[in-house]
Amino acid sequence: MTTARSARLRHALIATAGLCACARTDAPAAADSTSAGSSGAAASTGDGVGTSGPDGASSSGGGDEGSTTGDGDGGDDRIHITHAFGPIDLPPMSDDVSMCASWTLDNAKPVYVNEVEMANLGSFHHSNWFVVPEDKFEGDDGYWPCADRGFDEINASAQGAVVLFAQSTQSYTENQRLAAGSVVKIPERYKVVATLHTLNASPEPSQTSLWLTLYPIHPKDVSTVVTALSIQYKDLHIPALSEARFTANCDLGTPYWLSQGEPLAMRLHYILPHYHYLGNHFEVKVQGGLRDGEVVYSLDGFNGTANGLTFDPPLDLPGATGLSVTCGYDNWRSEDIEWGNGGGEMCVMLALIDSNATMGASVDLGNHLVDVQDGVQMYEGVCLGIALDKNPDQSMPDMTEVLAPLYLPPVDPDDQGVPPVPACQDSNPAVQPQGAATLSRVRDNVLVPYCTYSSCHGVSGAADLDLSATDLHGELMNHEVVADVSLPLVEPGDPEGSHLYQRLARCEAVDDAGHPLSHMPYNAPFLLDDELVALVRAWIEDGAPDN
């Protein structure tokens, strides 16, 4: 294959099967810094990690094959390298897909990453992470407009980009941990670059921060260098006031044969789904071979949490010819919804696989109704795939690396000690809110951006609490708390006697029996900014009026 044709095909691959195209709190501003930590051995291959799935998600592995979620457990003693990108300011009511972030590793040798962990303080709707040669897209590290350096996924691919990580929709923390010995390889002199989609649903400015942690393993422990597979359904037309599902039946065997001259051969290591707040179902099914028709990933609902699924051990697909990806939506709105950011929807699967080819497939045309099942409209479209040789920089470690000590990129001693995930601290009751403590401001600055935005307490009403209700005051005053507590949700004049305040202000809220309750917002390892919690406290202290 000629170099020019290979480059054109690589562009097409990213355009056809890019990653997921495309909230919540402030904290003390973190300086742009890097930290490396370890209290264990000089190398690690990871542990067996069970067979659980994300909330509402499941995987079929067969035999002794299992799976694990990406909720994160970065508190262990494995070697890690943490980078703090620092604060970024977000204008009121902003929806921005223009920004990038970068971290130059200064790595004189390849780094073999078994796990990637991301943490943020909210308002990161989604982010896609790559590694690219450090002499490309040059400029200072930190946050910068992608257009200023000509960075997009097509240009990045042309410059040898490698997929590193992708964030689940609106997750605060996420842990992409592969099976023992499996890695994403960061070649020598590559840097990390991310495309960011930030969303501030509040009518006031906000500030957020971002951290990324790499968990490298010794080259001698590497058994597989994974590559990417992406499938998306772009020809979305979701009818108003209806439920619908869209299935991409994607033949991967043919493009693989054209690329490699042999039948499709791959093992699944990791799957990450991506849709927005109308999404209520995601499913991946095997086509052909011994596992034909087997569902290997299933997720119901939208939860704003980490939904990546690791297969440990990786899942063999003997004789498979492709994959089928289904996205379901409950469009309660009075208008049709199509592919897009903002009020649009998406349907994307990212997988990390063991294969000789990097592959992608997409439904860009031919969307049509094929059936109606129990009132749910079922659609399909024409799925076209492409396969390219695996990036040559994604080779296995050579003998020199295997015999050498574990290499870690240089770290400034002043940057040591930054944790992978910021520690939670109880809200400071001495902090006073800025502005009037009215229910309208509580709704606009706290409940909408941090409680209903993730659809936890929106129309779907997690714990039967709908904070988007027209009569919000009545919903707050009359709601029966589901947890085993004697406190009402809101006790006018008494914040400490209000369950809502307890869940927002305490890192370790408990029920009446002393059992721990998760603090809010859901999936956040930390609390809202003290001034936002103070706004809720002051409103309750004033008698929780309907204002």
TAURFEN-V814707 format. One record per residue. N is the residue number from 0. SS is DSSP state (helix for helix, strand for strand, loop for the rest). BURIAL is b if it has 9 or more other C-alpha atoms within 8 Angstrom, else e. D_LAST is the distance of its C-alpha to the last C-alpha in whole Angstrom. Layout:
BEGIN
{{N | SS | BURIAL | D_LAST} {N | SS | BURIAL | D_LAST}}
END
This chain:
BEGIN
{{0 | loop | e | 68} {1 | loop | e | 68} {2 | helix | e | 66} {3 | helix | e | 65} {4 | helix | e | 64} {5 | helix | b | 62} {6 | helix | b | 60} {7 | helix | e | 59} {8 | helix | b | 59} {9 | helix | b | 56} {10 | helix | b | 54} {11 | helix | b | 54} {12 | helix | b | 53} {13 | helix | b | 50} {14 | helix | b | 49} {15 | helix | b | 50} {16 | helix | b | 48} {17 | loop | b | 46} {18 | loop | b | 44} {19 | loop | b | 40} {20 | loop | e | 39} {21 | loop | b | 36} {22 | loop | b | 25} {23 | loop | b | 24} {24 | loop | b | 24} {25 | loop | b | 26} {26 | loop | b | 28} {27 | loop | e | 31} {28 | loop | e | 33} {29 | loop | b | 36} {30 | loop | e | 39} {31 | loop | b | 41} {32 | strand | b | 44} {33 | strand | b | 46} {34 | strand | b | 47} {35 | strand | b | 49} {36 | strand | b | 50} {37 | loop | b | 52} {38 | loop | e | 53} {39 | loop | e | 55} {40 | loop | e | 58} {41 | loop | e | 59} {42 | loop | b | 58} {43 | loop | b | 56} {44 | loop | b | 56} {45 | loop | e | 53} {46 | loop | e | 53} {47 | loop | e | 53} {48 | loop | e | 50} {49 | loop | e | 49} {50 | loop | e | 48} {51 | loop | b | 45} {52 | loop | b | 42} {53 | loop | b | 39} {54 | loop | e | 36} {55 | loop | b | 37} {56 | strand | b | 40} {57 | strand | b | 44} {58 | loop | b | 47} {59 | loop | b | 51} {60 | loop | b | 53} {61 | loop | e | 56} {62 | loop | e | 59} {63 | loop | e | 58} {64 | loop | b | 55} {65 | strand | b | 52} {66 | strand | b | 49} {67 | strand | b | 46} {68 | strand | b | 42} {69 | loop | b | 41} {70 | loop | b | 38} {71 | loop | b | 40} {72 | loop | e | 42} {73 | loop | e | 43} {74 | loop | e | 44} {75 | loop | e | 47} {76 | loop | e | 50} {77 | loop | b | 51} {78 | loop | b | 52} {79 | strand | b | 49} {80 | strand | b | 48} {81 | strand | b | 44} {82 | strand | b | 43} {83 | strand | b | 40} {84 | strand | b | 39} {85 | strand | b | 36} {86 | strand | b | 33} {87 | strand | e | 32} {88 | strand | e | 29} {89 | strand | b | 27} {90 | loop | b | 25} {91 | loop | b | 22} {92 | loop | b | 22} {93 | strand | b | 26} {94 | strand | b | 28} {95 | strand | e | 31} {96 | strand | b | 35} {97 | strand | b | 37} {98 | strand | b | 37} {99 | strand | b | 40} {100 | strand | b | 41} {101 | strand | b | 44} {102 | strand | b | 46} {103 | strand | b | 50} {104 | loop | b | 51} {105 | loop | b | 55} {106 | loop | b | 57} {107 | loop | e | 60} {108 | loop | b | 61} {109 | loop | b | 59} {110 | strand | b | 56} {111 | strand | b | 56} {112 | strand | b | 52} {113 | strand | b | 52} {114 | strand | b | 48} {115 | strand | b | 45} {116 | strand | b | 42} {117 | strand | b | 39} {118 | strand | b | 35} {119 | strand | b | 32} {120 | loop | b | 29} {121 | loop | b | 27} {122 | loop | b | 27} {123 | strand | b | 30} {124 | strand | b | 30} {125 | strand | b | 34} {126 | strand | b | 37} {127 | strand | b | 41} {128 | strand | b | 43} {129 | strand | b | 47} {130 | strand | b | 50} {131 | strand | b | 52} {132 | strand | b | 55} {133 | loop | b | 54} {134 | loop | e | 56} {135 | loop | e | 54} {136 | loop | e | 50} {137 | loop | e | 51} {138 | loop | e | 49} {139 | loop | e | 47} {140 | loop | e | 45} {141 | strand | b | 41} {142 | strand | b | 39} {143 | strand | e | 40} {144 | strand | b | 40} {145 | helix | b | 42} {146 | helix | e | 44} {147 | helix | e | 45} {148 | helix | b | 47} {149 | loop | e | 48} {150 | loop | b | 46} {151 | loop | b | 46} {152 | helix | b | 47} {153 | helix | b | 50} {154 | helix | b | 51} {155 | helix | b | 51} {156 | helix | b | 53} {157 | helix | b | 55} {158 | loop | b | 55} {159 | loop | b | 56} {160 | loop | b | 52} {161 | strand | b | 52} {162 | strand | b | 49} {163 | strand | b | 47} {164 | strand | b | 44} {165 | strand | b | 41} {166 | loop | b | 37} {167 | loop | b | 36} {168 | loop | b | 33} {169 | loop | b | 30} {170 | loop | b | 32} {171 | loop | b | 31} {172 | strand | b | 35} {173 | strand | b | 38} {174 | strand | b | 41} {175 | strand | b | 44} {176 | strand | b | 47} {177 | loop | b | 50} {178 | loop | b | 53} {179 | loop | b | 56} {180 | loop | b | 58} {181 | strand | b | 56} {182 | strand | b | 54} {183 | strand | b | 53} {184 | strand | b | 55} {185 | strand | b | 54} {186 | loop | b | 58} {187 | loop | b | 59} {188 | loop | b | 57} {189 | strand | b | 54} {190 | strand | b | 51} {191 | strand | b | 47} {192 | strand | b | 45} {193 | strand | b | 42} {194 | strand | b | 40} {195 | strand | b | 36} {196 | strand | b | 33} {197 | strand | b | 30} {198 | strand | b | 27} {199 | strand | b | 23} {200 | loop | b | 20} {201 | loop | b | 18} {202 | loop | e | 17} {203 | loop | e | 19} {204 | loop | b | 22} {205 | strand | b | 23} {206 | strand | b | 27} {207 | strand | b | 29} {208 | strand | b | 32} {209 | strand | b | 35} {210 | strand | b | 38} {211 | strand | b | 41} {212 | strand | b | 44} {213 | strand | b | 47} {214 | strand | b | 50} {215 | strand | b | 53} {216 | loop | b | 56} {217 | loop | b | 60} {218 | helix | b | 62} {219 | helix | e | 64} {220 | helix | b | 61} {221 | loop | b | 60} {222 | loop | e | 61} {223 | strand | b | 59} {224 | strand | b | 58} {225 | loop | b | 55} {226 | strand | b | 54} {227 | strand | b | 51} {228 | strand | b | 51} {229 | strand | b | 48} {230 | strand | b | 47} {231 | strand | b | 45} {232 | strand | b | 44} {233 | loop | b | 43} {234 | loop | b | 44} {235 | loop | b | 40} {236 | strand | b | 39} {237 | strand | b | 37} {238 | loop | b | 36} {239 | loop | b | 33} {240 | loop | b | 32} {241 | strand | b | 34} {242 | strand | b | 36} {243 | strand | b | 38} {244 | strand | b | 41} {245 | strand | b | 43} {246 | strand | b | 46} {247 | strand | b | 48} {248 | strand | b | 52} {249 | strand | b | 53} {250 | strand | b | 57} {251 | loop | b | 57} {252 | helix | b | 61} {253 | helix | b | 62} {254 | helix | b | 61} {255 | helix | b | 62} {256 | helix | b | 65} {257 | helix | e | 65} {258 | helix | b | 64} {259 | helix | b | 66} {260 | loop | e | 69} {261 | loop | e | 68} {262 | loop | e | 66} {263 | loop | b | 62} {264 | loop | b | 62} {265 | loop | b | 59} {266 | strand | b | 57} {267 | strand | b | 53} {268 | strand | b | 52} {269 | strand | b | 48} {270 | strand | b | 46} {271 | strand | b | 42} {272 | strand | b | 40} {273 | strand | b | 38} {274 | loop | b | 35} {275 | loop | b | 31} {276 | loop | e | 28} {277 | loop | b | 30} {278 | strand | b | 33} {279 | strand | b | 34} {280 | strand | b | 38} {281 | strand | b | 40} {282 | strand | b | 44} {283 | strand | b | 47} {284 | strand | b | 50} {285 | strand | b | 54} {286 | strand | b | 56} {287 | loop | b | 60} {288 | loop | b | 62} {289 | loop | e | 62} {290 | loop | b | 58} {291 | loop | b | 58} {292 | loop | e | 55} {293 | loop | b | 53} {294 | strand | b | 50} {295 | strand | b | 49} {296 | strand | b | 46} {297 | strand | b | 43} {298 | strand | b | 39} {299 | strand | b | 36} {300 | loop | e | 33} {301 | loop | b | 31} {302 | loop | e | 30} {303 | loop | b | 29} {304 | loop | b | 32} {305 | loop | b | 36} {306 | loop | b | 38} {307 | loop | b | 41} {308 | strand | b | 44} {309 | strand | b | 47} {310 | strand | b | 51} {311 | strand | b | 53} {312 | strand | b | 56} {313 | strand | b | 55} {314 | strand | b | 56} {315 | strand | e | 59} {316 | loop | b | 59} {317 | loop | e | 63} {318 | loop | b | 64} {319 | loop | b | 60} {320 | loop | b | 60} {321 | strand | b | 56} {322 | strand | b | 53} {323 | strand | b | 50} {324 | strand | b | 46} {325 | strand | b | 44} {326 | strand | b | 40} {327 | strand | b | 38} {328 | strand | b | 35} {329 | strand | b | 32} {330 | strand | b | 31} {331 | loop | e | 28} {332 | loop | e | 27} {333 | loop | e | 29} {334 | loop | e | 31} {335 | loop | b | 34} {336 | strand | b | 34} {337 | strand | b | 36} {338 | strand | b | 37} {339 | loop | e | 35} {340 | loop | e | 33} {341 | loop | e | 29} {342 | loop | e | 29} {343 | loop | b | 32} {344 | strand | b | 34} {345 | loop | b | 37} {346 | loop | b | 40} {347 | strand | b | 42} {348 | strand | b | 44} {349 | strand | b | 45} {350 | strand | b | 48} {351 | strand | b | 50} {352 | strand | b | 54} {353 | strand | b | 57} {354 | loop | b | 59} {355 | loop | b | 62} {356 | strand | b | 60} {357 | strand | b | 56} {358 | strand | b | 55} {359 | strand | b | 52} {360 | strand | b | 51} {361 | strand | b | 49} {362 | strand | b | 48} {363 | strand | b | 48} {364 | strand | e | 49} {365 | strand | b | 50} {366 | strand | b | 47} {367 | strand | e | 48} {368 | strand | e | 47} {369 | strand | e | 49} {370 | strand | e | 48} {371 | strand | e | 45} {372 | strand | e | 45} {373 | loop | e | 43} {374 | loop | e | 41} {375 | strand | b | 40} {376 | strand | b | 42} {377 | strand | b | 44} {378 | strand | b | 45} {379 | strand | b | 48} {380 | strand | b | 49} {381 | strand | b | 52} {382 | strand | b | 52} {383 | strand | b | 54} {384 | strand | b | 55} {385 | strand | b | 57} {386 | strand | b | 58} {387 | strand | b | 60} {388 | strand | b | 62} {389 | loop | b | 60} {390 | loop | b | 59} {391 | loop | e | 62} {392 | loop | e | 61} {393 | loop | b | 59} {394 | loop | e | 63} {395 | loop | e | 63} {396 | loop | b | 64} {397 | loop | e | 68} {398 | helix | e | 70} {399 | helix | e | 70} {400 | helix | b | 66} {401 | helix | b | 67} {402 | helix | e | 69} {403 | loop | e | 67} {404 | loop | e | 65} {405 | loop | b | 61} {406 | loop | e | 60} {407 | loop | e | 56} {408 | loop | b | 55} {409 | loop | e | 55} {410 | loop | b | 52} {411 | loop | e | 52} {412 | helix | e | 52} {413 | helix | e | 49} {414 | helix | b | 47} {415 | loop | b | 48} {416 | loop | e | 45} {417 | loop | b | 42} {418 | loop | e | 41} {419 | loop | b | 41} {420 | loop | b | 37} {421 | loop | e | 35} {422 | loop | e | 35} {423 | loop | e | 31} {424 | loop | e | 30} {425 | loop | e | 28} {426 | loop | b | 25} {427 | loop | e | 25} {428 | loop | e | 23} {429 | loop | e | 24} {430 | loop | e | 22} {431 | loop | e | 19} {432 | loop | b | 16} {433 | loop | e | 17} {434 | loop | e | 14} {435 | loop | e | 10} {436 | loop | b | 9} {437 | loop | b | 6} {438 | helix | b | 5} {439 | helix | e | 6} {440 | helix | b | 9} {441 | helix | b | 10} {442 | helix | b | 10} {443 | helix | b | 12} {444 | helix | b | 14} {445 | helix | b | 15} {446 | helix | b | 15} {447 | helix | b | 16} {448 | helix | b | 19} {449 | helix | b | 20} {450 | helix | b | 19} {451 | helix | b | 19} {452 | loop | b | 21} {453 | loop | b | 24} {454 | loop | b | 24} {455 | loop | b | 24} {456 | loop | b | 21} {457 | loop | b | 20} {458 | loop | e | 22} {459 | loop | b | 25} {460 | loop | b | 23} {461 | helix | b | 25} {462 | helix | e | 25} {463 | helix | e | 23} {464 | loop | b | 20} {465 | loop | b | 18} {466 | loop | b | 15} {467 | loop | b | 16} {468 | loop | b | 15} {469 | loop | e | 13} {470 | loop | e | 11} {471 | helix | b | 10} {472 | helix | e | 9} {473 | helix | e | 12} {474 | helix | b | 14} {475 | helix | b | 13} {476 | helix | b | 13} {477 | helix | e | 17} {478 | loop | b | 18} {479 | loop | e | 22} {480 | loop | b | 23} {481 | loop | e | 26} {482 | loop | e | 27} {483 | loop | e | 30} {484 | loop | e | 27} {485 | loop | e | 26} {486 | loop | b | 23} {487 | strand | b | 20} {488 | loop | b | 18} {489 | loop | b | 15} {490 | loop | b | 16} {491 | loop | b | 13} {492 | loop | b | 15} {493 | loop | b | 18} {494 | helix | b | 17} {495 | helix | e | 21} {496 | helix | b | 21} {497 | strand | b | 18} {498 | helix | b | 20} {499 | helix | e | 18} {500 | helix | b | 18} {501 | helix | b | 22} {502 | helix | b | 23} {503 | helix | b | 21} {504 | helix | b | 22} {505 | loop | b | 26} {506 | loop | b | 29} {507 | loop | e | 30} {508 | strand | b | 28} {509 | strand | b | 30} {510 | loop | b | 30} {511 | loop | e | 31} {512 | loop | e | 35} {513 | loop | e | 35} {514 | loop | e | 35} {515 | strand | e | 33} {516 | strand | b | 30} {517 | loop | b | 29} {518 | loop | b | 26} {519 | loop | b | 23} {520 | loop | b | 23} {521 | loop | e | 26} {522 | loop | b | 30} {523 | loop | b | 29} {524 | loop | b | 31} {525 | loop | b | 29} {526 | loop | b | 25} {527 | loop | b | 22} {528 | loop | b | 23} {529 | helix | b | 22} {530 | helix | b | 19} {531 | helix | b | 17} {532 | helix | b | 18} {533 | helix | b | 17} {534 | helix | b | 13} {535 | helix | b | 13} {536 | helix | b | 15} {537 | helix | b | 13} {538 | helix | b | 10} {539 | helix | b | 12} {540 | helix | b | 14} {541 | loop | b | 11} {542 | loop | b | 11} {543 | loop | b | 8} {544 | loop | b | 6} {545 | loop | e | 4} {546 | loop | e | 0}}
END
